[in-house]
Amino acid sequence: MIAPRIRAASLHLYTASGGVLAFLATVEICSATPDPRLVFVLLAAAVLVDATDGPLARRWEVKRWLPAIDGRTIDDIVDYLTFTFVPLLLVWRMGWLPEPAAAWVAPALLASLFGFANASAKDEAGGFFLGFPSYWNVVAFYAGYVHRLYGPSVNAAAFLLLALLTVLPVRFLYPNLAPRPWRTPLIVGALLWLVAMLWMLVDYPRGPAWIAWLSLLYPAFYVGLSFRLAARRGGPALSS
């Protein structure tokens, strides 16, 4: 049947479009006067692609109709670019870390690379990631605020901690595959949080500190729920 194969190929192109968004973001970062707001808009678009391509792939049975193309490989490459490499490149370019900034970025790049290569990093049956799921795009967003309010050293400490958590067996929820009844609140909360972050870009990274702190309510909920459900699952959040 031709139609299902065309649909499967179109979905692979949709996933791969995240690579184009990563390229456009890199072009902006490499410009003479990069605007981090444009970079974050492009990365937010990549997040929306990543959040929607998986459910569509399962619904349209992409593996069945186009088995020669490994969508997971495309997804992993694009995710590494948009969730890790480009955000960390932005942080380095903007000088939001102490010098030499590359020394603080390198552990995050390497830890995430090993995280993506870890075959057990995604527990799809249980609905968890194993290790910090390389949300460096989010970390980069708040790094701009932290640099303005508290200085680059706080960012450096956060980067080292998160790089360590990336390779430790700590469980974090996989929102699209989270157990019911938490899946819907997690996804709806993430969408509302994304809207709030885009609104914060209007005056980014200026603005009252309380706005940045208030926006962290959803990440706090996500982390707390991850640890709680991981413990209920039959072991602590930090598992062997």
N, C-alpha and C positions, 0 to 999 in steps of 0.2 A: 504494500500500500504506500503510495507516494505521499499523501497528505501528512500522515504521522511523521514520516522521515523529514519532511520540510519543516514541520513544526519543531521537531527535535533539533534540527540544525539551527533554526532561528533562535532557539533558547540558548544554544551554545554561543552564538554570536552575542546574544544579550549578556551572558555571563562575561564574555571576553571584552565587552564594552567598558568594563571596569578598568581594563588595561589602558584604554584610550584616556579615560578620566585621570588615571595616574600620570600618564604622559603630559597632559595639559597642566596638571598641578605642578609637575616637575619643571615645566617651561616657566611657569610663574615664579617658582622658587629661585630659578636661575637668572631671573631678570635683574636689572640694575636696582630696582626698588620694589622688591616683592611685597605683595599685599596678602597677608595671611588669611584675610577674610575670604578672598577668592579661592584660596587653596582649600579652606575648610568647606566651602560650598561644594567644590568638586568632590571632596572626600565624602561629604554627606550624600551626594548622589550615588557614589560607589557603595555606600552602606545600604541604600535602598535597593540597589541592584542585588547585592549579596543577600539581603533579607527576603527577597521575593523569588530568586531563581531556584532555590532548593525546593520549596513547595510546588512550584510549577513543574520542575523536573520529575518529582515523584508522581504528580497527577497525570502528566503526559507520558509517563513510562519511557523517558528518554533513553535509558540504558537498553531497553528492549528494541527500540526502533533505530538506534544509531550506536550499536555496541563498539564500533571501531574507534570512536572518539571518547576519551575519558574525561567527562565533565569535571570530575573531582580534581584532576590535575590542573585544568584551566582555573578552577575555583581557587585552588591553593596558591597558584602563581599570582593571580590577581589579588587575593587577600594579603599575601605577603607584601605586595607593592603598596596597596592602599591602606592597610591596617598597620604596617610596620615601617617599610622603607621610606615612603614619601613623608609620613608624619615626622619621623626622626630626622630626615633631611631638613625639614622645615625648622625644627627646633635648633638644629646645628646652625642653619643659615641665619636665623634671627638672633642668635647669641643668647639663648635662654638658659644655657648651662655654663658652668665655670670653664675657663680655658685650662687645658686644651679640651674643647667640647667633644672632639672625636673620641676621647678616652672614656667619656660617659655614655656616648651613643653606641660604641662598639659592643659592650656587654648585652645591651638590649637587642641589637641586630643579630648577634650570634645566638642568644638564648631563644629568640623567636624562630630563627631558622631551624634549630633543633626541635622546637615545639611543633612546627609545621611538619617536620619529617617524622615525628613520633606517631607510629601507626595506631597507638592506643590513646592519642590525644583527644579523640572524639568518642565518647561513650553514647552513641546515638540511641541505644536501647534504654539507657537510664536517663538520658537527657542532660548529660554533663560534658563539659570540657575538663580535661585533666591538666592542671596548671593554669596560670593566668593566661587567658585566651588572646594575648597580644593586641589588646585594645589601645594601641599606641596613638591612634588618631584621637581618642578621647583624652589620653594623657597629654598629648601635644596641645590640645585646645586649652586645658587648664594650666599648662605650663606657661602660657602667655600671661595669665592672671597672676600666677605664683611669682613669676619673675618681676612683675611690676610691684607687687605688694610686699614680697618677702625676700626677693633676691634669688640668684641662680643656685645657691648652695642647697636650698630646700628641694629644688628640682633634681639636683644630682642625687640626693639621698633617696628620693622617690623612685628615680630611675633604677638605682641599684637594687632596691627592695623588690620592685616589680620584675626586674630581670631575673632575680633569684626565684620569685614565685612562679615564673614561667616554666622553670625546669623542675619544680617540686610537685609532688603528686597531690596538689590541692584541687578540690573539685569546685568548678564554677558552672552555673546553670547554662545550658544551651537554650536560649529563649524559644526558638522555633520548635524545639522538641521537648520542652519542659513538661513535667507531668501535670495533668489536670488536677485541680482547677486553676493552677498557677500560670498556665501558658498565656491565656488571654490577658490577665493583668500585667504580665511581663511585657507582652508585645505592645499593648495599648500604652502602658507607661513609657516604654522606650520611644514610641512615636511622639508622645507629648513632650518628652524630654528633648528629643531632636528638634522639635518646633521651638522650644525654649532656648536651646543653644543657637539656633539660627537667628532668633530674635536678639540674642546677646551679641551677635556679630555686628550689629548696626554700629555699636560704639566700641568694638573690640580693639585692644584688651582694656580699654578704659571703662569706667563705671564703678558703682559702689561695690565694696567687697561682699556685702551681704547678699547681693544677687548671685555671685559665684557660689557662695556657701549654700544658699537656698537651692540652687540647681543641683547640688550634690545629694539631695534627698533620694532621688531615684537610684543612683549608684550605690548609696548606703543600703537601700532596700534590696537591691539586687544581690549585693555581697552577703548581707545578713540572711536572706532567704536561701542563697546557695549553700551556706554553711549549715543552716538548719535542716534542709532537705537532704544534704549529704550525710548528716549524722543520722537522720531517720532511716536512710537507705540501708543501713547496716554497718556503719563505721563512722569514724570522725571525718571532718572535712579534709583533714590531712590523712590520706590513705596510703597503704603500701601497694 
